[in-house]
Amino acid sequence: MSRQNLETLRIQIDELNLEILRLINERAEIVNEIGKIKEKQGVNRYDPLRERHMLNLLKDNNKGPLNQMTVDYIFKQIFTTSLKQLEESKKKELLVSRKKKSEDTVININGEQVGAGAPTFVFGPCSVESYEQVAAVAESIKAKGLKMIRGGAFKPRTSPYDFQGLGVEGLKILKQVSKEYGLSVVTEIVTPAHIEEALDYIDVIQIGARNMQNFELLKAVGETKKPVLLKRGLAATIDEFIHAAEYIMSKGNENIMLCERGIRTYEKATRNTLDISAVPILKQETHLPVFVDVTHSTGRRDLLLPCAKAAIAIGADGVMAEVHPDPSVALSDSQQQMDIPQFDQFYSEIQQFMKQYELKA
């Protein structure tokens, strides 16, 4: 008899669970309708007075056996879920999101197909110091069959007394070298005021880590059609990084490449901490090509090769690294740049590594 009673009660519990589920979903539909009305009226979605009214109404009608603390807890969870539901419904689907565009974005930079499968390599000096310096690196890049060179003409530095770059003169040097060696130029722009004068000299606008959330700069480059290489900020979350890219795309420029360049942590063994897991996360969350800057993430020449291999193995669309004819006399970041022989050895070993994975540069 008791067993039959137990089964009957269990059936009743199942029926009540289903009824609660139906009512919760019905409540969620009404919450959505309320959210639409509030959005049209421009009303704040969270109303603490309304929440207190609902809790008081429940208290006045609670006949037990649940005590009021338990009832309050249960319904506060429901209220919190409803608020999250309203916020989620408010979110606009990002243009950079994989949900918005399922296929990978491929960016054509003077014939170089970035994001098409084989990794793209971008090498060059940290700072443009002279024509001879840039030309020496360009010659080595061209000899390897590569198509792109990087170099800083405008250099935002931690100290105002450090070398800040040659500015427009540096852009002119990059342009001259690019013509002579058939290379596309990647260089950083630090202010919207420089964009117009820089466009004739460069092929890819780089947004540095310190400017990842310079929203006026992001909007300004978004209004150009130039490809943009956006670097992750020093302490930026992946969500913040993705939204920085959204600023650019929201202005009409879809030619965006993301670059993981290490984030600041408590670790001192390297200049920054390379977040290698960011590569597959960014490729899952967005449709944009993803680069890894192995120079700024490590700050150590001895770690460039293994980190570049890791980037390629995990699916990065490109690798960046710095090269200088004589790093010991470089005006910036001398300790992390490769000289030409080291560059030759680095690239040779990368080629061998990619052959093992049946990749082709």
KEBA-168391 format. One line per 5 residues: number of its first residue (from 1); their letters; for each residue x, y, z of C-alpha. Coordinates in pm, 1 decimal, m for minus. Example, Ala and Ser with C-alpha at 12.3 -4.5 7.8 and 13.67 -1.06 7.14 Angstrom:
1) as) 1230.0/m450.0/780.0 | 1367.0/m106.0/714.0
END
This chain:
1) msrqn) 0.0/0.0/0.0 | 280.2/239.5/98.7 | 465.1/160.1/m228.8 | 153.1/252.9/m428.7 | 125.3/577.9/m230.9
6) letlr) 492.1/655.2/m305.1 | 443.5/603.6/m678.3 | 128.7/816.6/m673.7 | 313.9/1097.5/m498.5 | 604.4/1073.0/m742.7
11) iqide) 360.8/1102.8/m1032.3 | 213.9/1411.1/m870.0 | 564.2/1559.4/m828.8 | 638.4/1493.3/m1198.0 | 314.7/1662.1/m1297.8
16) lnlei) 388.9/1960.8/m1074.3 | 743.4/1986.8/m1216.1 | 600.5/1999.6/m1566.8 | 345.6/2259.6/m1462.5 | 619.0/2471.1/m1298.7
21) lrlin) 825.2/2439.1/m1618.5 | 528.1/2550.9/m1827.6 | 463.1/2847.4/m1599.6 | 831.5/2951.8/m1592.5 | 845.7/2948.5/m1973.0
26) eraei) 515.6/3136.5/m1992.2 | 661.5/3391.1/m1750.7 | 974.3/3417.7/m1970.1 | 760.6/3500.0/m2274.0 | 586.2/3777.7/m2080.0
31) vneig) 924.8/3908.5/m1961.7 | 1034.7/3930.4/m2326.3 | 724.3/4134.0/m2410.3 | 789.1/4365.3/m2115.7 | 1148.9/4404.7/m2236.8
36) kikek) 1035.0/4512.7/m2583.7 | 800.0/4772.9/m2435.7 | 1069.4/4907.0/m2202.3 | 1318.6/4929.3/m2488.7 | 1075.0/5136.0/m2696.3
41) qgvnr) 1007.4/5362.3/m2399.5 | 1375.9/5388.2/m2307.8 | 1299.4/5264.4/m1956.2 | 1564.0/5101.1/m1735.2 | 1517.6/4726.3/m1752.9
46) ydplr) 1586.7/4672.4/m1384.1 | 1324.2/4821.8/m1150.9 | 1403.8/4756.0/m781.3 | 1067.1/4897.9/m668.8 | 886.5/4651.0/m892.2
51) erhml) 1095.4/4365.3/m751.3 | 1014.7/4469.9/m394.4 | 642.1/4484.8/m484.0 | 653.5/4127.6/m619.5 | 836.5/3998.3/m311.9
56) nllkd) 585.0/4169.3/m80.4 | 297.7/4018.9/m278.4 | 451.1/3672.6/m238.5 | 505.2/3730.3/132.9 | 143.1/3833.2/184.7
61) nnkgp) 19.9/3518.0/11.7 | 268.4/3262.4/142.2 | 76.4/3001.8/343.2 | 372.0/2763.3/388.4 | 512.6/2510.0/441.3
66) lnqmt) 810.2/2699.8/283.6 | 939.6/2979.5/506.4 | 963.7/3328.6/361.7 | 1344.5/3326.9/333.7 | 1325.3/3022.5/110.8
71) vdyif) 1047.9/3173.2/m100.0 | 1246.0/3497.6/m137.8 | 1556.1/3304.8/m243.3 | 1370.4/3099.3/m505.8 | 1200.4/3399.3/m662.2
76) kqift) 1512.0/3618.5/m652.3 | 1680.2/3350.1/m863.1 | 1389.0/3368.7/m1105.9 | 1410.2/3750.3/m1112.1 | 1787.0/3738.9/m1174.8
81) tslkq) 1738.7/3491.3/m1457.8 | 1473.6/3716.4/m1609.6 | 1707.7/4017.2/m1595.5 | 1982.8/3818.5/m1768.1 | 1726.0/3710.0/m2024.9
86) leesk) 1641.0/4074.5/m2094.7 | 2008.6/4167.9/m2129.3 | 2074.7/3880.0/m2368.0 | 1779.5/3977.1/m2584.1 | 1913.5/4332.8/m2596.1
91) kkell) 2254.3/4225.1/m2724.2 | 2307.8/4284.4/m3091.3 | 2470.4/4002.6/m3284.1 | 2823.0/4120.4/m3355.9 | 2933.1/4165.4/m3715.4
96) vsrkk) 3264.9/3994.5/m3634.6 | 3087.4/3696.3/m3479.1 | 3109.3/3348.4/m3625.9 | 2731.2/3332.6/m3578.7 | 2693.2/3627.7/m3813.1
101) ksedt) 2922.1/3481.3/m4078.2 | 3007.1/3112.1/m4074.5 | 3283.1/3111.0/m4336.9 | 3634.3/3242.0/m4267.6 | 3717.2/3593.3/m4381.0
106) vinin) 4005.7/3597.1/m4629.7 | 4186.5/3928.9/m4677.1 | 4371.8/4007.9/m4998.5 | 4678.9/4223.8/m4939.4 | 4835.6/4287.0/m5279.0
111) geqvg) 4791.3/3923.6/m5374.9 | 4873.6/3774.6/m5033.9 | 4567.9/3578.8/m4920.5 | 4555.5/3610.7/m4542.4 | 4334.9/3351.8/m4376.3
116) agapt) 4315.5/3123.4/m4678.2 | 4490.7/2829.0/m4513.2 | 4867.5/2864.5/m4526.9 | 5009.1/3094.8/m4257.2 | 5118.5/3445.9/m4350.0
121) fvfgp) 5448.2/3577.8/m4214.0 | 5518.7/3940.8/m4126.9 | 5875.1/4033.3/m4034.6 | 6062.0/4358.6/m3994.8 | 6232.3/4593.3/m3749.8
126) csves) 6063.5/4725.0/m3438.9 | 6133.8/5083.9/m3546.1 | 6224.3/5239.7/m3876.9 | 6565.2/5397.4/m3813.8 | 6713.0/5447.6/m4161.3
131) yeqva) 6672.3/5346.7/m4523.7 | 6977.3/5117.5/m4502.8 | 6842.6/4938.1/m4196.2 | 6497.8/4871.1/m4347.2 | 6641.0/4777.9/m4688.8
136) avaes) 6871.5/4516.0/m4533.2 | 6575.5/4346.4/m4366.3 | 6359.3/4379.9/m4678.5 | 6626.4/4209.2/m4888.9 | 6627.1/3911.0/m4652.0
141) ikakg) 6246.5/3898.1/m4648.5 | 6225.1/3904.5/m5027.5 | 6491.8/3633.7/m5059.0 | 6261.2/3401.6/m4864.9 | 5973.1/3464.7/m5104.7
146) lkmir) 5773.6/3656.3/m4846.0 | 5551.4/3951.1/m4932.6 | 5511.7/4168.0/m4622.9 | 5729.4/4387.8/m4401.6 | 5651.9/4555.6/m4071.4
151) ggafk) 5819.6/4859.0/m3917.1 | 5725.6/5130.9/m3672.5 | 5724.4/5491.7/m3791.3 | 5518.1/5613.2/m3494.4 | 5624.8/5448.1/m3167.8
156) prtsp) 5411.8/5490.2/m2853.4 | 5662.9/5415.3/m2576.1 | 5629.4/5370.4/m2202.2 | 5871.7/5655.2/m2136.4 | 5830.4/5991.7/m2311.6
161) ydfqg) 6210.7/6009.2/m2336.4 | 6247.5/5690.7/m2542.7 | 6273.3/5694.7/m2922.0 | 5927.3/5780.0/m3059.1 | 5989.9/5694.0/m3424.6
166) lgveg) 6066.4/5899.3/m3735.5 | 5703.2/5975.6/m3810.2 | 5622.7/6066.3/m4170.6 | 5989.6/6032.8/m4265.3 | 5970.0/5670.5/m4148.7
171) lkilk) 5661.4/5617.5/m4365.1 | 5849.7/5749.0/m4666.2 | 6136.0/5507.4/m4601.6 | 5891.7/5216.3/m4576.7 | 5723.8/5321.1/m4901.0
176) qvske) 6054.0/5348.1/m5086.9 | 6171.3/5008.8/m4964.1 | 5835.9/4847.1/m5040.3 | 5853.2/4964.7/m5400.2 | 6209.3/4844.4/m5446.7
181) yglsv) 6152.0/4501.1/m5296.9 | 5786.2/4439.8/m5385.4 | 5663.8/4416.1/m5026.2 | 5342.5/4525.8/m4855.7 | 5389.1/4759.0/m4558.6
186) vteiv) 5240.2/4700.3/m4213.0 | 5286.3/4989.2/m3970.9 | 5118.4/5133.7/m3665.1 | 4903.6/5447.5/m3664.3 | 4853.4/5603.9/m3322.5
191) tpahi) 4611.5/5890.1/m3383.9 | 4323.0/5959.0/m3622.7 | 4503.6/6273.7/m3738.8 | 4778.8/6062.2/m3899.6 | 4551.2/5832.4/m4097.5
196) eeald) 4491.9/6045.2/m4404.5 | 4859.1/6129.1/m4460.2 | 4964.7/5768.1/m4390.7 | 4724.6/5595.3/m4632.7 | 4941.9/5660.2/m4939.0
201) yidvi) 5245.1/5501.6/m4774.2 | 5110.5/5181.9/m4618.7 | 4911.5/4869.0/m4705.3 | 4800.7/4755.8/m4358.4 | 4713.7/4980.3/m4064.4
206) qigar) 4832.6/4835.0/m3736.1 | 4652.6/4928.2/m3414.5 | 4892.9/4866.6/m3127.1 | 4816.0/4711.0/m2792.4 | 4806.9/5046.9/m2614.0
211) nmqnf) 4547.0/5174.3/m2860.6 | 4318.5/4872.0/m2870.8 | 4050.2/5071.7/m2689.2 | 4124.6/5406.8/m2850.8 | 3770.7/5410.8/m2982.7
216) ellka) 3803.8/5723.5/m3193.2 | 4103.6/5568.9/m3369.1 | 3914.7/5241.8/m3419.5 | 3619.6/5425.5/m3572.9 | 3850.7/5630.4/m3794.2
221) vgetk) 4028.6/5325.1/m3940.5 | 3688.2/5163.2/m3977.3 | 3596.2/5437.4/m4222.1 | 3891.4/5346.6/m4444.8 | 3908.5/5039.0/m4667.2
226) kpvll) 4264.6/4954.7/m4566.7 | 4323.7/4618.3/m4400.1 | 4369.9/4655.8/m4024.9 | 4588.5/4447.8/m3794.2 | 4439.6/4490.5/m3446.6
231) krgla) 4657.3/4389.9/m3152.3 | 4515.3/4272.0/m2821.6 | 4556.4/4515.2/m2531.6 | 4800.0/4456.7/m2246.7 | 4527.5/4345.5/m2006.9
236) atide) 4230.5/4306.6/m2238.7 | 3990.5/4017.7/m2210.7 | 3901.7/3830.8/m2527.5 | 3553.5/3981.8/m2513.0 | 3700.6/4333.2/m2501.0
241) fihaa) 3933.1/4242.7/m2789.0 | 3642.8/4120.2/m3001.9 | 3439.1/4432.8/m2928.6 | 3735.3/4650.5/m3030.4 | 3726.0/4474.4/m3368.5
246) eyims) 3351.1/4536.8/m3379.4 | 3415.2/4911.1/m3352.5 | 3615.3/4890.3/m3675.3 | 3369.5/4668.9/m3861.1 | 3068.7/4871.8/m3748.1
251) kgnen) 3206.4/5159.0/m3957.0 | 3217.9/4945.7/m4271.5 | 3572.7/4807.9/m4280.6 | 3558.2/4426.8/m4287.5 | 3930.9/4375.8/m4355.2
256) imlce) 4035.9/4307.3/m3997.1 | 4307.0/4075.1/m3868.1 | 4335.6/4001.9/m3496.8 | 4676.2/3967.9/m3331.8 | 4745.7/3796.9/m3000.0
261) rgirt) 5063.3/3958.8/m2864.9 | 5069.7/3846.2/m2505.1 | 4897.6/3986.7/m2199.0 | 5039.5/4126.6/m1876.6 | 5044.3/3884.3/m1584.8
266) yekat) 5252.7/3843.1/m1268.5 | 5504.1/3627.3/m1462.5 | 5844.8/3792.0/m1518.2 | 6020.6/3519.5/m1719.0 | 5886.8/3673.2/m2039.0
271) rntld) 5797.9/4027.9/m2141.2 | 5430.2/3930.5/m2152.6 | 5244.2/3600.6/m2123.6 | 5149.2/3449.6/m2459.3 | 4785.5/3343.9/m2437.6
276) isavp) 4809.5/3071.7/m2700.6 | 4457.2/2951.5/m2618.9 | 4327.0/3284.0/m2751.1 | 4393.9/3164.1/m3107.3 | 4134.1/2883.8/m3122.1
281) ilkqe) 3891.6/3085.4/m2908.5 | 3909.5/3383.1/m3146.0 | 3874.8/3155.9/m3448.3 | 3567.9/2992.0/m3295.1 | 3409.0/3319.0/m3181.0
286) thlpv) 3490.0/3526.8/m3491.0 | 3540.1/3475.9/m3864.7 | 3854.2/3691.9/m3873.6 | 4215.1/3582.9/m3938.6 | 4425.2/3552.6/m3622.6
291) fvdvt) 4796.7/3633.7/m3594.7 | 5044.2/3571.3/m3314.4 | 5320.1/3822.2/m3243.2 | 5590.6/3604.9/m3091.3 | 5829.2/3896.2/m3034.6
296) hstgr) 5620.2/4117.1/m2808.1 | 5460.2/3823.9/m2629.4 | 5793.9/3677.8/m2518.9 | 6049.5/3956.2/m2543.2 | 6313.7/3684.3/m2583.9
301) rdlll) 6492.0/3575.3/m2899.1 | 6540.1/3222.9/m2763.0 | 6162.1/3172.2/m2738.7 | 6061.4/3304.0/m3080.7 | 6095.6/2973.3/m3265.7
306) pcaka) 5908.0/2743.4/m3023.0 | 5629.1/2998.3/m2980.6 | 5599.2/3042.6/m3358.3 | 5571.2/2664.3/m3395.2 | 5304.4/2658.1/m3124.9
311) aiaig) 5110.3/2933.9/m3303.1 | 5118.0/2748.4/m3634.5 | 5030.8/2415.0/m3474.8 | 4728.2/2560.3/m3296.2 | 4589.9/2713.0/m3615.3
316) adgvm) 4709.6/3075.0/m3631.7 | 4666.0/3239.2/m3971.3 | 4987.8/3434.1/m3935.9 | 5301.4/3494.2/m3732.2 | 5478.2/3825.0/m3664.6
321) aevhp) 5836.7/3868.0/m3546.3 | 6096.8/4143.3/m3541.6 | 6422.7/4147.3/m3738.4 | 6704.8/4403.9/m3728.9 | 7041.0/4403.2/m3910.1
326) dpsva) 7221.0/4477.2/m3581.5 | 6989.5/4446.0/m3278.7 | 7262.1/4555.6/m3035.7 | 7238.9/4912.9/m3167.6 | 6860.3/4915.8/m3225.9
331) lsdsq) 6684.6/5227.2/m3098.1 | 6403.5/5018.7/m2946.3 | 6359.7/4664.4/m2809.3 | 6713.3/4552.5/m2896.0 | 6696.3/4240.6/m2677.7
336) qqmdi) 6404.9/4081.4/m2861.2 | 6489.5/4130.9/m3229.0 | 6662.4/3870.7/m3447.3 | 6961.7/3960.8/m3661.0 | 6969.9/3843.6/m4022.5
341) pqfdq) 7153.5/3510.5/m3963.6 | 6917.7/3429.8/m3674.7 | 6625.9/3519.9/m3900.0 | 6756.5/3284.9/m4168.8 | 6782.8/3001.0/m3917.3
346) fysei) 6442.3/3082.3/m3767.3 | 6264.7/3073.7/m4101.7 | 6447.2/2760.4/m4216.6 | 6333.2/2572.9/m3906.7 | 5978.4/2704.4/m3945.4
351) qqfmk) 5975.9/2571.7/m4302.6 | 6091.9/2229.3/m4185.8 | 5830.0/2231.4/m3911.0 | 5550.5/2315.4/m4154.2 | 5656.7/2038.3/m4389.9
356) qyelk) 5594.6/1794.8/m4107.2 | 5238.7/1928.4/m4092.5 | 5214.4/1938.9/m4472.4 | 5182.0/2316.2/m4465.6 | 5323.0/2543.3/m4731.0
361) a) 5430.3/2902.8/m4676.4
END
